Amino acid sequence: SYQRDLQEDKTHLFPVVDIVESTLEIVAFMIGGFQVRTEKTSEALKEGFLLATDLAEYLVGFGVPFRTAHEKVGGLVRHCLESGLRFEDLSLEQIQAAIPEAGPEVLEVIDLRNYLSRRKFAGSCGEDPIRRRIDYWKEWIRGNGAG
């Protein structure tokens, strides 16, 4: 039965290898002329409420239960939607009206320029973890004679 077990996994393994191989063949073509349009990206990031979770986590740091923090931030989002505002349009006083626990540093929490710098853990979308991963793969490629 041991040999049979090793045969059974091949029916799934080989098609996956073929799919990955064919995908890798087109990656260079897909990203060859890729350019980030920073002005469009910056504007797109301002739409919606990307930093709502960051704001809730900020409140949790003050001992506010996440459920309560979620409700308070949801109320602030509702106010923004009803008023046609974005987080960045709010004054400290407007934020504190919905979230009394918020101090002046809350303006840094809802500033998109600080978003990536707060993500420091491996696997996150922060600048440092991504840079470390890119460096790792560059070194791996050099060490394996592929670059």
N, CA, C and O atoms as a GROMACS GRO file, in nm:
protein
  588
    1SER      N    1   0.083  -0.120   0.000
    1SER     CA    2   0.000   0.000   0.000
    1SER      C    3   0.086   0.125   0.000
    1SER      O    4   0.041   0.230  -0.046
    2TYR      N    5   0.210   0.117   0.050
    2TYR     CA    6   0.297   0.233   0.053
    2TYR      C    7   0.323   0.282  -0.089
    2TYR      O    8   0.314   0.401  -0.117
    3GLN      N    9   0.356   0.190  -0.178
    3GLN     CA   10   0.383   0.229  -0.317
    3GLN      C   11   0.258   0.285  -0.383
    3GLN      O   12   0.266   0.376  -0.465
    4ARG      N   13   0.144   0.230  -0.349
    4ARG     CA   14   0.017   0.277  -0.407
    4ARG      C   15  -0.010   0.421  -0.362
    4ARG      O   16  -0.060   0.502  -0.441
    5ASP      N   17   0.020   0.453  -0.236
    5ASP     CA   18   0.001   0.589  -0.187
    5ASP      C   19   0.083   0.688  -0.268
    5ASP      O   20   0.036   0.796  -0.302
    6LEU      N   21   0.206   0.650  -0.298
    6LEU     CA   22   0.292   0.739  -0.374
    6LEU      C   23   0.245   0.755  -0.519
    6LEU      O   24   0.272   0.857  -0.583
    7GLN      N   25   0.174   0.655  -0.571
    7GLN     CA   26   0.120   0.666  -0.706
    7GLN      C   27  -0.002   0.758  -0.708
    7GLN      O   28  -0.022   0.833  -0.804
    8GLU      N   29  -0.083   0.752  -0.605
    8GLU     CA   30  -0.208   0.829  -0.601
    8GLU      C   31  -0.183   0.979  -0.603
    8GLU      O   32  -0.261   1.054  -0.662
    9ASP      N   33  -0.077   1.026  -0.539
    9ASP     CA   34  -0.054   1.171  -0.535
    9ASP      C   35  -0.010   1.226  -0.670
    9ASP      O   36  -0.025   1.346  -0.694
   10LYS      N   37   0.043   1.143  -0.757
   10LYS     CA   38   0.093   1.189  -0.886
   10LYS      C   39  -0.019   1.238  -0.976
   10LYS      O   40   0.003   1.328  -1.058
   11THR      N   41  -0.137   1.182  -0.963
   11THR     CA   42  -0.248   1.225  -1.048
   11THR      C   43  -0.283   1.372  -1.023
   11THR      O   44  -0.339   1.438  -1.111
   12HIS      N   45  -0.252   1.422  -0.907
   12HIS     CA   46  -0.278   1.563  -0.875
   12HIS      C   47  -0.153   1.649  -0.892
   12HIS      O   48  -0.162   1.765  -0.931
   13LEU      N   49  -0.039   1.592  -0.864
   13LEU     CA   50   0.086   1.668  -0.868
   13LEU      C   51   0.124   1.710  -1.010
   13LEU      O   52   0.154   1.827  -1.032
   14PHE      N   53   0.123   1.620  -1.105
   14PHE     CA   54   0.171   1.651  -1.240
   14PHE      C   55   0.089   1.759  -1.310
   14PHE      O   56   0.148   1.846  -1.374
   15PRO      N   57  -0.045   1.756  -1.301
   15PRO     CA   58  -0.120   1.867  -1.363
   15PRO      C   59  -0.088   2.003  -1.299
   15PRO      O   60  -0.085   2.105  -1.368
   16VAL      N   61  -0.064   2.005  -1.170
   16VAL     CA   62  -0.030   2.130  -1.103
   16VAL      C   63   0.107   2.180  -1.151
   16VAL      O   64   0.124   2.299  -1.176
   17VAL      N   65   0.202   2.091  -1.164
   17VAL     CA   66   0.334   2.129  -1.215
   17VAL      C   67   0.320   2.187  -1.356
   17VAL      O   68   0.384   2.287  -1.387
   18ASP      N   69   0.238   2.127  -1.440
   18ASP     CA   70   0.217   2.178  -1.576
   18ASP      C   71   0.155   2.318  -1.573
   18ASP      O   72   0.194   2.405  -1.650
   19ILE      N   73   0.060   2.340  -1.485
   19ILE     CA   74  -0.005   2.471  -1.475
   19ILE      C   75   0.095   2.576  -1.428
   19ILE      O   76   0.100   2.685  -1.486
   20VAL      N   77   0.173   2.546  -1.326
   20VAL     CA   78   0.272   2.641  -1.276
   20VAL      C   79   0.375   2.672  -1.384
   20VAL      O   80   0.412   2.787  -1.404
   21GLU      N   81   0.420   2.570  -1.453
   21GLU     CA   82   0.520   2.590  -1.559
   21GLU      C   83   0.465   2.681  -1.669
   21GLU      O   84   0.534   2.773  -1.713
   22SER      N   85   0.343   2.656  -1.714
   22SER     CA   86   0.287   2.740  -1.820
   22SER      C   87   0.260   2.881  -1.770
   22SER      O   88   0.269   2.977  -1.848
   23THR      N   89   0.228   2.897  -1.644
   23THR     CA   90   0.206   3.030  -1.587
   23THR      C   91   0.337   3.108  -1.582
   23THR      O   92   0.340   3.226  -1.614
   24LEU      N   93   0.444   3.042  -1.541
   24LEU     CA   94   0.574   3.109  -1.533
   24LEU      C   95   0.622   3.155  -1.670
   24LEU      O   96   0.694   3.255  -1.681
   25GLU      N   97   0.584   3.083  -1.776
   25GLU     CA   98   0.626   3.121  -1.910
   25GLU      C   99   0.570   3.257  -1.951
   25GLU      O  100   0.632   3.328  -2.030
   26ILE      N  101   0.452   3.294  -1.899
   26ILE     CA  102   0.392   3.421  -1.941
   26ILE      C  103   0.416   3.536  -1.843
   26ILE      O  104   0.383   3.651  -1.874
   27VAL      N  105   0.474   3.508  -1.726
   27VAL     CA  106   0.495   3.613  -1.626
   27VAL      C  107   0.583   3.725  -1.681
   27VAL      O  108   0.549   3.842  -1.666
   28ALA      N  109   0.693   3.692  -1.743
   28ALA     CA  110   0.783   3.795  -1.797
   28ALA      C  111   0.709   3.881  -1.899
   28ALA      O  112   0.728   4.002  -1.902
   29PHE      N  113   0.627   3.820  -1.981
   29PHE     CA  114   0.548   3.895  -2.080
   29PHE      C  115   0.450   3.989  -2.009
   29PHE      O  116   0.433   4.104  -2.050
   30MET      N  117   0.387   3.940  -1.905
   30MET     CA  118   0.286   4.020  -1.834
   30MET      C  119   0.346   4.141  -1.766
   30MET      O  120   0.287   4.249  -1.770
   31ILE      N  121   0.461   4.125  -1.705
   31ILE     CA  122   0.517   4.236  -1.626
   31ILE      C  123   0.627   4.311  -1.699
   31ILE      O  124   0.684   4.405  -1.643
   32GLY      N  125   0.658   4.272  -1.822
   32GLY     CA  126   0.767   4.334  -1.897
   32GLY      C  127   0.758   4.486  -1.906
   32GLY      O  128   0.858   4.554  -1.883
   33GLY      N  129   0.645   4.540  -1.939
   33GLY     CA  130   0.629   4.684  -1.953
   33GLY      C  131   0.548   4.746  -1.841
   33GLY      O  132   0.495   4.856  -1.855
   34PHE      N  133   0.537   4.675  -1.732
   34PHE     CA  134   0.454   4.720  -1.620
   34PHE      C  135   0.507   4.850  -1.560
   34PHE      O  136   0.626   4.862  -1.531
   35GLN      N  137   0.418   4.944  -1.543
   35GLN     CA  138   0.452   5.070  -1.479
   35GLN      C  139   0.343   5.106  -1.380
   35GLN      O  140   0.225   5.088  -1.407
   36VAL      N  141   0.384   5.156  -1.266
   36VAL     CA  142   0.288   5.201  -1.166
   36VAL      C  143   0.260   5.348  -1.193
   36VAL      O  144   0.352   5.430  -1.199
   37ARG      N  145   0.135   5.381  -1.210
   37ARG     CA  146   0.096   5.520  -1.230
   37ARG      C  147   0.062   5.578  -1.093
   37ARG      O  148  -0.052   5.570  -1.047
   38THR      N  149   0.163   5.634  -1.029
   38THR     CA  150   0.152   5.675  -0.889
   38THR      C  151   0.040   5.775  -0.865
   38THR      O  152  -0.025   5.769  -0.760
   39GLU      N  153   0.017   5.865  -0.957
   39GLU     CA  154  -0.089   5.963  -0.935
   39GLU      C  155  -0.225   5.895  -0.932
   39GLU      O  156  -0.310   5.930  -0.849
   40LYS      N  157  -0.247   5.799  -1.020
   40LYS     CA  158  -0.374   5.725  -1.021
   40LYS      C  159  -0.386   5.636  -0.897
   40LYS      O  160  -0.492   5.624  -0.837
   41THR      N  161  -0.274   5.574  -0.861
   41THR     CA  162  -0.273   5.488  -0.744
   41THR      C  163  -0.304   5.568  -0.618
   41THR      O  164  -0.383   5.524  -0.535
   42SER      N  165  -0.242   5.683  -0.605
   42SER     CA  166  -0.265   5.768  -0.487
   42SER      C  167  -0.410   5.808  -0.476
   42SER      O  168  -0.467   5.806  -0.366
   43GLU      N  169  -0.471   5.845  -0.586
   43GLU     CA  170  -0.612   5.884  -0.584
   43GLU      C  171  -0.701   5.765  -0.551
   43GLU      O  172  -0.797   5.778  -0.475
   44ALA      N  173  -0.671   5.649  -0.607
   44ALA     CA  174  -0.752   5.530  -0.581
   44ALA      C  175  -0.746   5.490  -0.434
   44ALA      O  176  -0.846   5.444  -0.379
   45LEU      N  177  -0.631   5.508  -0.372
   45LEU     CA  178  -0.617   5.471  -0.231
   45LEU      C  179  -0.703   5.558  -0.140
   45LEU      O  180  -0.739   5.515  -0.030
   46LYS      N  181  -0.736   5.677  -0.184
   46LYS     CA  182  -0.815   5.768  -0.102
   46LYS      C  183  -0.963   5.732  -0.104
   46LYS      O  184  -1.039   5.774  -0.017
   47GLU      N  185  -1.004   5.655  -0.204
   47GLU     CA  186  -1.144   5.615  -0.214
   47GLU      C  187  -1.172   5.504  -0.114
   47GLU      O  188  -1.084   5.422  -0.085
   48GLY      N  189  -1.290   5.500  -0.064
   48GLY     CA  190  -1.324   5.398   0.035
   48GLY      C  191  -1.262   5.433   0.169
   48GLY      O  192  -1.224   5.548   0.193
   49PHE      N  193  -1.253   5.337   0.254
   49PHE     CA  194  -1.205   5.361   0.390
   49PHE      C  195  -1.102   5.255   0.427
   49PHE      O  196  -1.120   5.178   0.521
   50LEU      N  197  -0.994   5.255   0.351
   50LEU     CA  198  -0.885   5.160   0.367
   50LEU      C  199  -0.832   5.157   0.510
   50LEU      O  200  -0.792   5.052   0.559
   51LEU      N  201  -0.832   5.270   0.576
   51LEU     CA  202  -0.771   5.279   0.709
   51LEU      C  203  -0.870   5.256   0.823
   51LEU      O  204  -0.836   5.280   0.939
   52ALA      N  205  -0.989   5.212   0.793
   52ALA     CA  206  -1.088   5.189   0.898
   52ALA      C  207  -1.040   5.084   1.000
   52ALA      O  208  -1.058   5.102   1.120
   53THR      N  209  -0.980   4.977   0.953
   53THR     CA  210  -0.930   4.875   1.045
   53THR      C  211  -0.815   4.929   1.128
   53THR      O  212  -0.805   4.899   1.247
   54ASP      N  213  -0.728   5.008   1.067
   54ASP     CA  214  -0.617   5.071   1.141
   54ASP      C  215  -0.673   5.159   1.253
   54ASP      O  216  -0.620   5.161   1.364
   55LEU      N  217  -0.779   5.230   1.222
   55LEU     CA  218  -0.840   5.318   1.322
   55LEU      C  219  -0.900   5.235   1.436
   55LEU      O  220  -0.887   5.272   1.553
   56ALA      N  221  -0.964   5.125   1.402
   56ALA     CA  222  -1.020   5.037   1.507
   56ALA      C  223  -0.907   4.977   1.591
   56ALA      O  224  -0.919   4.970   1.713
   57GLU      N  225  -0.799   4.935   1.528
   57GLU     CA  226  -0.685   4.880   1.602
   57GLU      C  227  -0.620   4.986   1.691
   57GLU      O  228  -0.572   4.955   1.800
   58TYR      N  229  -0.619   5.109   1.646
   58TYR     CA  230  -0.570   5.221   1.727
   58TYR      C  231  -0.650   5.230   1.856
   58TYR      O  232  -0.594   5.248   1.964
   59LEU      N  233  -0.782   5.219   1.844
   59LEU     CA  234  -0.868   5.225   1.963
   59LEU      C  235  -0.846   5.106   2.055
   59LEU      O  236  -0.848   5.120   2.177
   60VAL      N  237  -0.825   4.991   1.997
   60VAL     CA  238  -0.797   4.871   2.077
   60VAL      C  239  -0.672   4.893   2.162
   60VAL      O  240  -0.664   4.844   2.274
   61GLY      N  241  -0.577   4.967   2.108
   61GLY     CA  242  -0.456   5.000   2.183
   61GLY      C  243  -0.483   5.080   2.309
   61GLY      O  244  -0.400   5.084   2.399
   62PHE      N  245  -0.598   5.144   2.316
   62PHE     CA  246  -0.640   5.218   2.435
   62PHE      C  247  -0.728   5.134   2.526
   62PHE      O  248  -0.782   5.185   2.625
   63GLY      N  249  -0.743   5.007   2.493
   63GLY     CA  250  -0.824   4.918   2.576
   63GLY      C  251  -0.970   4.911   2.534
   63GLY      O  252  -1.050   4.850   2.604
   64VAL      N  253  -1.005   4.972   2.423
   64VAL     CA  254  -1.143   4.964   2.374
   64VAL      C  255  -1.162   4.827   2.311
   64VAL      O  256  -1.083   4.788   2.225
   65PRO      N  257  -1.265   4.752   2.352
   65PRO     CA  258  -1.289   4.621   2.289
   65PRO      C  259  -1.308   4.638   2.138
   65PRO      O  260  -1.365   4.737   2.093
   66PHE      N  261  -1.260   4.540   2.062
   66PHE     CA  262  -1.264   4.554   1.917
   66PHE      C  263  -1.406   4.575   1.866
   66PHE      O  264  -1.429   4.653   1.773
   67ARG      N  265  -1.501   4.505   1.925
   67ARG     CA  266  -1.641   4.520   1.881
   67ARG      C  267  -1.686   4.665   1.896
   67ARG      O  268  -1.751   4.720   1.807
   68THR      N  269  -1.653   4.726   2.009
   68THR     CA  270  -1.689   4.866   2.034
   68THR      C  271  -1.613   4.957   1.938
   68THR      O  272  -1.670   5.052   1.883
   69ALA      N  273  -1.484   4.929   1.920
   69ALA     CA  274  -1.404   5.010   1.827
   69ALA      C  275  -1.462   5.002   1.686
   69ALA      O  276  -1.470   5.103   1.616
   70HIS      N  277  -1.502   4.883   1.646
   70HIS     CA  278  -1.562   4.862   1.515
   70HIS      C  279  -1.689   4.946   1.500
   70HIS      O  280  -1.712   5.008   1.396
   71GLU      N  281  -1.771   4.948   1.604
   71GLU     CA  282  -1.896   5.025   1.601
   71GLU      C  283  -1.866   5.175   1.590
   71GLU      O  284  -1.932   5.247   1.515
   72LYS      N  285  -1.768   5.222   1.666
   72LYS     CA  286  -1.734   5.365   1.664
   72LYS      C  287  -1.680   5.405   1.528
   72LYS      O  288  -1.718   5.509   1.473
   73VAL      N  289  -1.591   5.324   1.474
   73VAL     CA  290  -1.534   5.355   1.342
   73VAL      C  291  -1.644   5.345   1.236
   73VAL      O  292  -1.648   5.425   1.143
   74GLY      N  293  -1.731   5.247   1.250
   74GLY     CA  294  -1.845   5.236   1.157
   74GLY      C  295  -1.932   5.360   1.160
   74GLY      O  296  -1.980   5.405   1.056
   75GLY      N  297  -1.952   5.417   1.278
   75GLY     CA  298  -2.029   5.541   1.289
   75GLY      C  299  -1.958   5.656   1.219
   75GLY      O  300  -2.022   5.739   1.155
   76LEU      N  301  -1.826   5.660   1.231
   76LEU     CA  302  -1.749   5.765   1.164
   76LEU      C  303  -1.754   5.746   1.012
   76LEU      O  304  -1.767   5.844   0.938
   77VAL      N  305  -1.745   5.624   0.966
   77VAL     CA  306  -1.757   5.595   0.823
   77VAL      C  307  -1.895   5.637   0.773
   77VAL      O  308  -1.907   5.698   0.667
   78ARG      N  309  -1.998   5.604   0.848
   78ARG     CA  310  -2.135   5.641   0.810
   78ARG      C  311  -2.147   5.794   0.798
   78ARG      O  312  -2.207   5.845   0.704
   79HIS      N  313  -2.090   5.866   0.896
   79HIS     CA  314  -2.090   6.012   0.892
   79HIS      C  315  -2.021   6.062   0.765
   79HIS      O  316  -2.071   6.153   0.698
   80CYS      N  317  -1.908   6.003   0.732
   80CYS     CA  318  -1.834   6.043   0.612
   80CYS      C  319  -1.917   6.018   0.486
   80CYS      O  320  -1.924   6.103   0.398
   81LEU      N  321  -1.978   5.902   0.479
   81LEU     CA  322  -2.059   5.868   0.361
   81LEU      C  323  -2.177   5.964   0.346
   81LEU      O  324  -2.207   6.009   0.236
   82GLU      N  325  -2.242   5.995   0.457
   82GLU     CA  326  -2.357   6.086   0.454
   82GLU      C  327  -2.315   6.229   0.419
   82GLU      O  328  -2.392   6.304   0.360
   83SER      N  329  -2.193   6.264   0.455
   83SER     CA  330  -2.144   6.401   0.434
   83SER      C  331  -2.059   6.415   0.309
   83SER      O  332  -2.019   6.526   0.273
   84GLY      N  333  -2.032   6.305   0.242
   84GLY     CA  334  -1.948   6.309   0.123
   84GLY      C  335  -1.802   6.339   0.156
   84GLY      O  336  -1.732   6.403   0.078
   85LEU      N  337  -1.757   6.291   0.271
   85LEU     CA  338  -1.620   6.317   0.317
   85LEU      C  339  -1.538   6.189   0.314
   85LEU      O  340  -1.592   6.079   0.310
   86ARG      N  341  -1.407   6.207   0.317
   86ARG     CA  342  -1.314   6.097   0.335
   86ARG      C  343  -1.246   6.119   0.470
   86ARG      O  344  -1.255   6.228   0.526
   87PHE      N  345  -1.180   6.017   0.521
   87PHE     CA  346  -1.110   6.033   0.650
   87PHE      C  347  -1.017   6.153   0.647
   87PHE      O  348  -1.011   6.230   0.743
   88GLU      N  349  -0.946   6.170   0.538
   88GLU     CA  350  -0.846   6.277   0.530
   88GLU      C  351  -0.910   6.416   0.534
   88GLU      O  352  -0.841   6.515   0.560
   89ASP      N  353  -1.041   6.424   0.508
   89ASP     CA  354  -1.110   6.553   0.511
   89ASP      C  355  -1.153   6.593   0.651
   89ASP      O  356  -1.190   6.708   0.674
   90LEU      N  357  -1.148   6.500   0.744
   90LEU     CA  358  -1.200   6.525   0.880
   90LEU      C  359  -1.100   6.602   0.966
   90LEU      O  360  -0.978   6.582   0.956
   91SER      N  361  -1.153   6.687   1.048
   91SER     CA  362  -1.070   6.755   1.147
   91SER      C  363  -1.061   6.668   1.271
   91SER      O  364  -1.138   6.573   1.287
   92LEU      N  365  -0.968   6.699   1.357
   92LEU     CA  366  -0.955   6.626   1.483
   92LEU      C  367  -1.085   6.634   1.562
   92LEU      O  368  -1.128   6.536   1.622
   93GLU      N  369  -1.147   6.750   1.563
   93GLU     CA  370  -1.271   6.770   1.638
   93GLU      C  371  -1.384   6.681   1.584
   93GLU      O  372  -1.462   6.625   1.661
   94GLN      N  373  -1.392   6.668   1.451
   94GLN     CA  374  -1.495   6.581   1.393
   94GLN      C  375  -1.472   6.435   1.430
   94GLN      O  376  -1.566   6.362   1.458
   95ILE      N  377  -1.347   6.395   1.431
   95ILE     CA  378  -1.315   6.257   1.469
   95ILE      C  379  -1.349   6.234   1.616
   95ILE      O  380  -1.410   6.134   1.651
   96GLN      N  381  -1.309   6.328   1.700
   96GLN     CA  382  -1.333   6.313   1.844
   96GLN      C  383  -1.482   6.318   1.878
   96GLN      O  384  -1.523   6.263   1.981
   97ALA      N  385  -1.563   6.381   1.795
   97ALA     CA  386  -1.708   6.380   1.819
   97ALA      C  387  -1.763   6.238   1.808
   97ALA      O  388  -1.854   6.201   1.881
   98ALA      N  389  -1.707   6.159   1.716
   98ALA     CA  390  -1.751   6.020   1.699
   98ALA      C  391  -1.672   5.925   1.786
   98ALA      O  392  -1.722   5.821   1.828
   99ILE      N  393  -1.546   5.962   1.812
   99ILE     CA  394  -1.455   5.872   1.885
   99ILE      C  395  -1.383   5.956   1.992
   99ILE      O  396  -1.272   6.004   1.969
  100PRO      N  397  -1.445   5.973   2.108
  100PRO     CA  398  -1.386   6.058   2.213
  100PRO      C  399  -1.248   6.014   2.260
  100PRO      O  400  -1.170   6.096   2.308
  101GLU      N  401  -1.215   5.885   2.245
  101GLU     CA  402  -1.085   5.834   2.290
  101GLU      C  403  -0.969   5.882   2.201
  101GLU      O  404  -0.853   5.873   2.240
  102ALA      N  405  -1.002   5.932   2.085
  102ALA     CA  406  -0.899   5.969   1.988
  102ALA      C  407  -0.822   6.093   2.033
  102ALA      O  408  -0.880   6.195   2.070
  103GLY      N  409  -0.690   6.081   2.030
  103GLY     CA  410  -0.603   6.194   2.058
  103GLY      C  411  -0.552   6.252   1.928
  103GLY      O  412  -0.587   6.205   1.820
  104PRO      N  413  -0.468   6.355   1.936
  104PRO     CA  414  -0.417   6.419   1.815
  104PRO      C  415  -0.342   6.323   1.722
  104PRO      O  416  -0.338   6.345   1.601
  105GLU      N  417  -0.283   6.217   1.778
  105GLU     CA  418  -0.209   6.121   1.696
  105GLU      C  419  -0.298   6.042   1.601
  105GLU      O  420  -0.249   5.976   1.510
  106VAL      N  421  -0.429   6.049   1.622
  106VAL     CA  422  -0.521   5.977   1.533
  106VAL      C  423  -0.507   6.028   1.389
  106VAL      O  424  -0.531   5.954   1.294
  107LEU      N  425  -0.468   6.153   1.374
  107LEU     CA  426  -0.449   6.207   1.239
  107LEU      C  427  -0.337   6.135   1.166
  107LEU      O  428  -0.339   6.124   1.043
  108GLU      N  429  -0.238   6.086   1.240
  108GLU     CA  430  -0.131   6.006   1.179
  108GLU      C  431  -0.182   5.868   1.140
  108GLU      O  432  -0.137   5.810   1.041
  109VAL      N  433  -0.276   5.815   1.219
  109VAL     CA  434  -0.331   5.682   1.191
  109VAL      C  435  -0.409   5.684   1.060
  109VAL      O  436  -0.404   5.588   0.984
  110ILE      N  437  -0.480   5.793   1.033
  110ILE     CA  438  -0.562   5.798   0.912
  110ILE      C  439  -0.490   5.867   0.795
  110ILE      O  440  -0.552   5.901   0.695
  111ASP      N  441  -0.360   5.886   0.810
  111ASP     CA  442  -0.280   5.943   0.702
  111ASP      C  443  -0.224   5.828   0.618
  111ASP      O  444  -0.146   5.748   0.668
  112LEU      N  445  -0.264   5.821   0.492
  112LEU     CA  446  -0.222   5.710   0.405
  112LEU      C  447  -0.071   5.697   0.392
  112LEU      O  448  -0.020   5.588   0.367
  113ARG      N  449   0.001   5.807   0.410
  113ARG     CA  450   0.147   5.800   0.397
  113ARG      C  451   0.208   5.712   0.506
  113ARG      O  452   0.320   5.663   0.490
  114ASN      N  453   0.137   5.692   0.615
  114ASN     CA  454   0.188   5.610   0.726
  114ASN      C  455   0.142   5.465   0.717
  114ASN      O  456   0.188   5.381   0.795
  115TYR      N  457   0.055   5.435   0.626
  115TYR     CA  458  -0.006   5.302   0.618
  115TYR      C  459   0.096   5.190   0.606
  115TYR      O  460   0.097   5.097   0.688
  116LEU      N  461   0.182   5.197   0.507
  116LEU     CA  462   0.277   5.089   0.484
  116LEU      C  463   0.385   5.081   0.590
  116LEU      O  464   0.437   4.973   0.619
  117SER      N  465   0.420   5.194   0.650
  117SER     CA  466   0.526   5.192   0.751
  117SER      C  467   0.482   5.118   0.878
  117SER      O  468   0.566   5.074   0.956
  118ARG      N  469   0.351   5.106   0.899
  118ARG     CA  470   0.302   5.033   1.016
  118ARG      C  471   0.304   4.882   0.997
  118ARG      O  472   0.295   4.808   1.095
  119ARG      N  473   0.316   4.836   0.875
  119ARG     CA  474   0.318   4.693   0.848
  119ARG      C  475   0.461   4.645   0.847
  119ARG      O  476   0.534   4.664   0.749
  120LYS      N  477   0.501   4.583   0.956
  120LYS     CA  478   0.642   4.547   0.975
  120LYS      C  479   0.665   4.396   0.979
  120LYS      O  480   0.780   4.351   0.980
  121PHE      N  481   0.561   4.318   0.980
  121PHE     CA  482   0.575   4.175   1.000
  121PHE      C  483   0.589   4.101   0.868
  121PHE      O  484   0.533   4.142   0.766
  122ALA      N  485   0.663   3.992   0.871
  122ALA     CA  486   0.682   3.908   0.752
  122ALA      C  487   0.546   3.869   0.696
  122ALA      O  488   0.455   3.830   0.769
  123GLY      N  489   0.535   3.879   0.566
  123GLY     CA  490   0.410   3.844   0.500
  123GLY      C  491   0.314   3.960   0.485
  123GLY      O  492   0.214   3.949   0.415
  124SER      N  493   0.342   4.072   0.550
  124SER     CA  494   0.254   4.188   0.538
  124SER      C  495   0.292   4.268   0.414
  124SER      O  496   0.391   4.238   0.348
  125CYS      N  497   0.212   4.369   0.384
  125CYS     CA  498   0.235   4.449   0.265
  125CYS      C  499   0.322   4.571   0.293
  125CYS      O  500   0.329   4.662   0.210
  126GLY      N  501   0.387   4.574   0.407
  126GLY     CA  502   0.473   4.687   0.441
  126GLY      C  503   0.597   4.694   0.355
  126GLY      O  504   0.640   4.595   0.296
  127GLU      N  505   0.653   4.815   0.348
  127GLU     CA  506   0.772   4.835   0.264
  127GLU      C  507   0.889   4.748   0.310
  127GLU      O  508   0.954   4.685   0.227
  128ASP      N  509   0.916   4.744   0.439
  128ASP     CA  510   1.030   4.667   0.490
  128ASP      C  511   1.015   4.517   0.466
  128ASP      O  512   1.109   4.455   0.416
  129PRO      N  513   0.901   4.456   0.500
  129PRO     CA  514   0.889   4.311   0.472
  129PRO      C  515   0.900   4.278   0.323
  129PRO      O  516   0.959   4.177   0.286
  130ILE      N  517   0.844   4.363   0.239
  130ILE     CA  518   0.852   4.337   0.095
  130ILE      C  519   0.996   4.352   0.048
  130ILE      O  520   1.045   4.271  -0.031
  131ARG      N  521   1.063   4.456   0.095
  131ARG     CA  522   1.203   4.477   0.056
  131ARG      C  523   1.289   4.360   0.101
  131ARG      O  524   1.375   4.313   0.026
  132ARG      N  525   1.266   4.311   0.223
  132ARG     CA  526   1.343   4.195   0.272
  132ARG      C  527   1.317   4.072   0.186
  132ARG      O  528   1.410   3.996   0.158
  133ARG      N  529   1.194   4.053   0.145
  133ARG     CA  530   1.160   3.936   0.062
  133ARG      C  531   1.224   3.947  -0.075
  133ARG      O  532   1.276   3.849  -0.128
  134ILE      N  533   1.220   4.066  -0.133
  134ILE     CA  534   1.284   4.087  -0.263
  134ILE      C  535   1.433   4.061  -0.252
  134ILE      O  536   1.491   3.993  -0.338
  135ASP      N  537   1.496   4.113  -0.149
  135ASP     CA  538   1.640   4.091  -0.128
  135ASP      C  539   1.669   3.942  -0.113
  135ASP      O  540   1.767   3.891  -0.167
  136TYR      N  541   1.583   3.872  -0.039
  136TYR     CA  542   1.602   3.728  -0.021
  136TYR      C  543   1.602   3.657  -0.156
  136TYR      O  544   1.690   3.576  -0.185
  137TRP      N  545   1.502   3.688  -0.239
  137TRP     CA  546   1.490   3.618  -0.367
  137TRP      C  547   1.602   3.658  -0.462
  137TRP      O  548   1.648   3.574  -0.540
  138LYS      N  549   1.646   3.782  -0.458
  138LYS     CA  550   1.760   3.821  -0.542
  138LYS      C  551   1.884   3.741  -0.503
  138LYS      O  552   1.957   3.691  -0.588
  139GLU      N  553   1.906   3.728  -0.373
  139GLU     CA  554   2.021   3.652  -0.324
  139GLU      C  555   2.006   3.504  -0.362
  139GLU      O  556   2.103   3.440  -0.401
  140TRP      N  557   1.887   3.452  -0.350
  140TRP     CA  558   1.861   3.312  -0.385
  140TRP      C  559   1.890   3.289  -0.533
  140TRP      O  560   1.952   3.189  -0.570
  141ILE      N  561   1.846   3.381  -0.617
  141ILE     CA  562   1.870   3.367  -0.762
  141ILE      C  563   2.019   3.372  -0.790
  141ILE      O  564   2.070   3.290  -0.867
  142ARG      N  565   2.090   3.466  -0.728
  142ARG     CA  566   2.235   3.474  -0.748
  142ARG      C  567   2.304   3.346  -0.701
  142ARG      O  568   2.393   3.295  -0.769
  143GLY      N  569   2.262   3.294  -0.588
  143GLY     CA  570   2.323   3.174  -0.531
  143GLY      C  571   2.293   3.047  -0.608
  143GLY      O  572   2.364   2.948  -0.596
  144ASN      N  573   2.189   3.051  -0.688
  144ASN     CA  574   2.152   2.933  -0.765
  144ASN      C  575   2.185   2.946  -0.913
  144ASN      O  576   2.136   2.869  -0.995
  145GLY      N  577   2.266   3.044  -0.946
  145GLY     CA  578   2.315   3.058  -1.083
  145GLY      C  579   2.210   3.099  -1.183
  145GLY      O  580   2.228   3.082  -1.303
  146ALA      N  581   2.098   3.154  -1.134
  146ALA     CA  582   1.991   3.193  -1.228
  146ALA      C  583   2.000   3.340  -1.264
  146ALA      O  584   1.921   3.386  -1.347
  147GLY      N  585   2.090   3.415  -1.207
  147GLY     CA  586   2.091   3.558  -1.236
  147GLY      C  587   2.227   3.606  -1.242
  147GLY      O  588   2.250   3.725  -1.266
   0.00000   0.00000   0.00000
